[in-house]
Amino acid sequence: MTLVTADAKVVADAIRTGQSSASAVIDAALDRIAANNPRINAFTALMEDDARRQAEAIDASMREGKDPGPLAGVPFAVKDLYDVAGHVTRAGSKIHAERPPAKKTATVVQRLQNAGAVLLGHLNMEEYAYGFFTDNEHYGRTLNPHDLTRTAGGSSGGSAAAVAAGLVPFSLGSDTNGSIRVPAAFTGTYGLKPTYGRLSRAGSVLFVSSFDHVGPFARTPTDLACIYDVMQGYDSTDPVCRDVPVAAALPGLATGIAGLRFGRPDGYFAEVIDAPSRAAVDCVSAALGARAVAMPNCLDAARAAAFVITSVEAMAGRQVELSSRYADFDPKTRYRFLAGAAMPGAWYAKAQAFRGWFAEAAKEWFSENDILVMPVSPVQAPQFGQSEAMVEGSALPIRLLLARFVQPLALLGYPIVVVPVPGNNGLPAGVQLMGRPFEEDKLLRAAAWLETNGVTRSDIAVGFRED
Amino acid sequence: MKDERPEPESLIADTLAPATDQPALRNYVDQALKLNGLVLPAEEIALTAAEFERGLEIIAPLLGFELPDRLDLAGTFRA
């Protein structure tokens, strides 16, 4: 493997030790994107000139004996909802594409650049992050590198596909009701949805503010931890960002799982799931020694509450655009937004009340467990146009299936790491590891242990490997 | 915790009485859109009403869920 498809830590180590220049890495990465992106349509914009300039600056600082940062010369890309100074943030929308370029770079992107990472471009997404297919009317479909007839998931589909195809070693996405977790599962990448309020969202286009998180995709837990550590820190310009101490995950990453207690929720999280997805959870649960955890009979209501809050807040956030430019919305998202206008206020109030009650109930799940192990999706990546999937002998609507295991957890804002399990059918499946608020470090430790012991693995998709 | 959830169909009928009546549902959605400053052609209203109705299948369990008495409706969520 050459550096162009290497993991972030390998690239940074090579540049920091003078084995390669940042310019050489970035040139090779841009060439690889030019050759392979047309196959999957992950990028919506490249920032080649900016990237080459930053790489040259890193090489110059190396020559001057300065520390170029822990992510020196590592290429990355971000979902097209992060502001990047001098570039237009489209948010998957035709309407936003007409806006002027951003004046300031999003906080977490700037922190990565300050650490030496080199931004290559914007990545495709569902319009305004509303959906699980990344089948965008304006910017096209993003295809799953493991099977080009299938979705890479959404809404951060471009972010996941770019990592799974080896176009970049890491990327940023966002997660409201599962938009990091589902694409990570469908593309076999590691994904992190941190605690709500842990990472700054300043400079990102919000979708449902009370659920929105930013977070990374990568092919190793080590990279995930390294990226996460760089992005941590209070930011007063994001009103929900919590002023909590930075808790670096990388230093303790290899300390194993001794002392951690794992649980596997039963009931809702064990029902309505196909065989490969169930096998992935079985595999991870068995390796971690997870014990059964009884779930209350309220997960359907939790999903419903998240659905109502999403509908109302999403519509409220786009009311101006809907009132003046509704015809310019992607038809696949337009009516979801509009339907939010019809949601009675009493339902929204009940959903928020339920959320408060559910958050209290969820604390009990962790009284005897540090980490819960759950599936991401009841099915592996569906094909474009597929409306139903066979699950446990029944044909069920895809639109009801994809959010089943991720949307209820949106109410909690707890940290979740998705770990990938390669499937026997050539398609990966994902497993959620959920911990207590602000205990991302424990989740990443568990993910690292699973990788070290061969339980989980993120491979560049077969058709995109160099060999 | 009490969980006596009625079937979605009856919930829809009870909670949003005209929902099983398509013209009435479309009228309800049209009025809601207008209250939000959205004046749309009939076809757009019909498609929005259809989307709203699809969502009811997901929403039904919340409507039937009985929360404890005296729960503070202001909400206290914080991760």
Interface residues (C-beta under 8 A of the other chain):
Chain A: T195 Y196 G197 S210 P296 N297 C298 D300 A301 R303 A304 A305 F307 V308 S311 M315 Q319 L322 S323 Y326 Y335 R336 L338 A339 A341 A342 M343 P344 W347 A349 K350 A351 Q352 A353 F354 R355 G356 W357 A359 R399 L400 L411 L412 G413 Y414 P437
Chain B: M1 D3 L16 Y28 V29 A32 L33 L35 N36 G37 L38 L40 E44 L47 T48 A49 A50 E51 F52 R54 G55 E57 I58 I59 A60 P61 L62 L63 G64 F65 L67 P68 L71 D72 L73 G75 T76 F77 R78 A79
